[in-house]
Each structure stands twice: as C-alpha cells, then as structure tokens.
C-alpha cells in the first residue's frame, strides 16, 4: 500500500526508505486499531475537557431590545461598533510580518 501511495504522489524511495515507511505505516494502523477499542458510547465521548464545560445554560431564544443591548456584552466598543483585535498588518494583506 505504501508503494502505491508513493507512486500516486510521484515519490521515489530507496529500498531502505520504503521499509522504514512500511514500518511506520504499520505502527500508525496498529494505533488506530487500538483506538477503535476505546469505549466512545454516550458518556465516553462527552467526558473530559475543560472544567465546567458540561454546565451549559439552557439554550433559548431571546428578544433583543436594540443595538445597545447587543453591545453591552462587548469587551470593548467604539460608539455603536465592536472593537476587535487587528489580525492583518496594514502593510501586508496576507498577515505576514
């Protein structure tokens, strides 16, 4: 299988490299097989994570009285706008430094 994937990707490996990749691939497949043995029933998948994560409020629709009520939850605002951190540098449209 490793040789087939390498051929599809147009990669060439020496015999030693191919053997190393086959061993690594077998290790990965064995690990995935082992993960398949883990109980992920209803409680298994939902446990763990940050403390308090399972203590969520009831999700219900609420009517908002206007823009001010929405802006009340903003950590920072400028007039009637939310202020958010800059994620793109002015000099570079791709965000690179």
LOPAMAR-434831 format. One record per residue (C-alpha): x, y, z. Coordinates in nm, 2 decimals. Example, Ala and Ser with C-alpha at 12.3 -4.5 7.8 and 13.67 -1.06 7.14 Angstrom:
2
PT        u        v        w
PT     1.23    -0.45     0.78
PT     1.37    -0.11     0.71
This chain:
97
PT        u        v        w
PT     0.00     0.00     0.00
PT     0.29     0.24     0.08
PT     0.44     0.18    -0.26
PT     0.10     0.25    -0.43
PT     0.06     0.58    -0.24
PT     0.42     0.68    -0.31
PT     0.36     0.61    -0.68
PT     0.04     0.82    -0.68
PT     0.22     1.10    -0.52
PT     0.51     1.06    -0.77
PT     0.76     0.99    -0.49
PT     1.06     0.76    -0.52
PT     1.21     0.59    -0.22
PT     1.51     0.35    -0.18
PT     1.45     0.00    -0.05
PT     1.56     0.11     0.30
PT     1.33     0.41     0.29
PT     1.04     0.21     0.17
PT     1.09    -0.05     0.45
PT     1.10     0.24     0.71
PT     0.78     0.39     0.57
PT     0.61     0.05     0.58
PT     0.71     0.00     0.94
PT     0.58     0.35     1.03
PT     0.26     0.29     0.85
PT     0.20    -0.04     1.03
PT     0.26     0.13     1.36
PT     0.00     0.40     1.27
PT    -0.25     0.14     1.16
PT    -0.20    -0.06     1.48
PT    -0.25     0.26     1.69
PT    -0.58     0.34     1.50
PT    -0.69    -0.02     1.56
PT    -0.62     0.02     1.93
PT    -0.82     0.35     1.93
PT    -1.12     0.16     1.78
PT    -1.13    -0.05     2.10
PT    -1.19     0.26     2.32
PT    -1.55     0.30     2.45
PT    -1.70     0.60     2.29
PT    -2.05     0.54     2.40
PT    -2.28     0.82     2.51
PT    -2.08     0.91     2.82
PT    -1.74     0.82     2.68
PT    -1.73     1.08     2.42
PT    -1.87     1.36     2.63
PT    -1.63     1.33     2.93
PT    -1.32     1.53     2.98
PT    -1.23     1.87     2.86
PT    -1.23     2.20     3.05
PT    -1.38     2.21     3.39
PT    -1.74     2.33     3.38
PT    -1.78     2.25     3.01
PT    -2.08     2.03     3.09
PT    -2.25     2.31     3.29
PT    -2.41     2.50     3.00
PT    -2.71     2.73     3.03
PT    -3.04     2.64     2.86
PT    -3.04     2.75     2.50
PT    -3.35     2.96     2.44
PT    -3.44     3.24     2.20
PT    -3.44     3.59     2.35
PT    -3.58     3.91     2.20
PT    -3.33     4.20     2.19
PT    -3.45     4.55     2.25
PT    -3.19     4.70     2.03
PT    -2.83     4.76     1.94
PT    -2.73     4.88     2.29
PT    -2.83     4.56     2.45
PT    -2.61     4.37     2.20
PT    -2.32     4.60     2.26
PT    -2.35     4.56     2.63
PT    -2.17     4.22     2.61
PT    -1.87     4.37     2.41
PT    -1.54     4.36     2.59
PT    -1.45     4.68     2.40
PT    -1.65     4.91     2.18
PT    -1.63     5.24     2.00
PT    -1.96     5.41     1.98
PT    -2.20     5.17     1.82
PT    -1.92     4.93     1.69
PT    -1.75     4.63     1.84
PT    -1.37     4.68     1.87
PT    -1.18     4.37     1.77
PT    -0.80     4.30     1.77
PT    -0.62     4.36     1.44
PT    -0.54     4.03     1.26
PT    -0.39     4.17     0.94
PT    -0.09     4.41     0.94
PT    -0.16     4.73     0.74
PT     0.14     4.67     0.51
PT     0.06     4.31     0.42
PT    -0.27     4.18     0.30
PT    -0.16     3.82     0.38
PT    -0.08     3.89     0.75
PT     0.29     3.81     0.72
PT     0.52     4.02     0.94
